[in-house]
Amino acid sequence: MTSRPVDREDPDRLYTVTGGRSRADESAIDIVTLIVSECEPTPGMQSEHVKILQMCHSPTAVVEISSELELPVSVVTILLCDLLDTGRITARHPSSAPARAELPDPEMLKQVLVGLEKL
């Protein structure tokens, strides 16, 4: 597969893909935002929306989506806002993701085990 620079994309195509829009709600989505599909594509959907829904069954970063679609992040952000507004995806920033539960100290677990054995 030959790769072409995304900054040389045909402006007419980008205009068509975004419906002429050049900005999205950038406060909701940035390049590390994780995107998850909430539904399957439906007939008649824009092909880029279909590809996004298919690739985001598990959390996928915006920058990965941009790379896979070979579209600029700004264009992908507009497409994602469309899907977000219709409830077809959820978006969360990694810092807002629930932190992994901390595991108990191994030494304390050993003491609990010794105490249980003494019962």
C-alpha positions as CSV (number, residue, x, y, z in Angstrom):
1,M,0.0,0.0,0.0
2,T,1.4,3.4,-1.0
3,S,0.9,6.2,1.4
4,R,0.1,9.7,0.3
5,P,0.5,12.8,2.4
6,V,-2.8,13.8,3.9
7,D,-2.0,17.5,3.6
8,R,-2.1,17.0,-0.2
9,E,-5.7,15.6,-0.1
10,D,-8.0,16.9,-2.8
11,P,-9.8,20.0,-1.1
12,D,-13.0,19.2,-3.0
13,R,-13.1,15.7,-1.5
14,L,-12.5,17.1,2.0
15,Y,-15.2,19.7,1.5
16,T,-17.6,16.9,0.4
17,V,-16.7,14.6,3.3
18,T,-17.4,17.3,5.9
19,G,-20.4,18.8,4.2
20,G,-18.6,22.1,3.8
21,R,-17.9,22.5,7.5
22,S,-14.4,23.5,8.6
23,R,-14.8,23.4,12.4
24,A,-16.2,21.1,15.0
25,D,-16.7,21.3,18.8
26,E,-13.0,20.9,19.6
27,S,-13.6,20.9,23.3
28,A,-15.3,17.5,23.1
29,I,-12.7,15.7,21.0
30,D,-8.9,15.9,20.7
31,I,-6.3,13.5,19.2
32,V,-6.1,11.2,22.2
33,T,-9.8,11.0,22.8
34,L,-11.0,7.4,22.8
35,I,-14.0,6.6,20.6
36,V,-16.3,3.6,21.0
37,S,-19.1,2.6,18.6
38,E,-22.5,2.4,20.2
39,C,-24.3,0.9,17.2
40,E,-23.8,-0.8,13.8
41,P,-23.8,1.2,10.6
42,T,-27.1,1.6,8.8
43,P,-27.8,1.6,5.1
44,G,-27.3,5.0,3.5
45,M,-24.7,6.2,5.9
46,Q,-21.7,8.2,4.7
47,S,-18.8,5.7,3.9
48,E,-16.4,7.4,6.4
49,H,-19.0,7.1,9.2
50,V,-19.4,3.4,8.4
51,K,-15.7,2.9,8.6
52,I,-15.5,4.7,11.9
53,L,-18.3,2.6,13.4
54,Q,-16.7,-0.6,12.2
55,M,-13.2,0.2,13.5
56,C,-14.3,1.5,16.9
57,H,-15.8,-1.6,18.5
58,S,-13.1,-1.3,21.1
59,P,-11.8,2.1,22.3
60,T,-9.8,3.7,19.5
61,A,-7.9,7.1,19.6
62,V,-8.8,9.8,17.2
63,V,-5.3,9.9,15.8
64,E,-5.6,6.2,15.0
65,I,-8.9,6.8,13.2
66,S,-7.3,9.6,11.2
67,S,-4.4,7.4,10.2
68,E,-6.6,4.5,9.2
69,L,-8.9,6.7,7.1
70,E,-6.0,8.7,5.7
71,L,-7.8,11.9,6.5
72,P,-6.6,15.0,8.5
73,V,-7.5,15.0,12.2
74,S,-9.5,18.1,11.7
75,V,-11.8,16.3,9.1
76,V,-12.0,13.2,11.3
77,T,-13.0,15.4,14.3
78,I,-15.9,16.9,12.3
79,L,-17.1,13.3,11.3
80,L,-16.8,12.2,14.9
81,C,-18.9,15.1,16.1
82,D,-21.6,14.1,13.7
83,L,-21.6,10.6,15.1
84,L,-21.4,11.9,18.7
85,D,-24.4,14.2,18.2
86,T,-26.5,11.3,17.0
87,G,-25.5,9.0,19.8
88,R,-23.7,6.5,17.5
89,I,-20.4,6.8,19.4
90,T,-19.2,7.7,22.8
91,A,-16.1,9.7,23.4
92,R,-13.9,9.9,26.5
93,H,-10.6,11.5,27.2
94,P,-8.1,9.0,28.6
95,S,-7.7,11.1,31.8
96,S,-11.4,10.8,32.5
97,A,-11.3,7.0,32.1
98,P,-11.7,5.2,35.5
99,A,-8.4,4.5,37.0
100,R,-7.5,0.8,37.5
101,A,-8.1,-0.3,41.0
102,E,-4.9,-0.4,43.0
103,L,-3.9,-3.9,44.0
104,P,-3.4,-4.5,47.7
105,D,0.1,-4.6,49.1
106,P,1.6,-8.1,48.6
107,E,2.9,-8.1,52.2
108,M,-0.6,-7.4,53.5
109,L,-2.0,-10.3,51.5
110,K,0.6,-12.6,53.0
111,Q,-0.4,-11.5,56.5
112,V,-4.1,-12.2,55.6
113,L,-3.2,-15.6,54.3
114,V,-1.2,-16.5,57.5
115,G,-4.1,-15.3,59.6
116,L,-6.6,-17.5,57.6
117,E,-4.3,-20.5,58.0
118,K,-4.2,-20.0,61.7
119,L,-8.0,-20.2,61.9
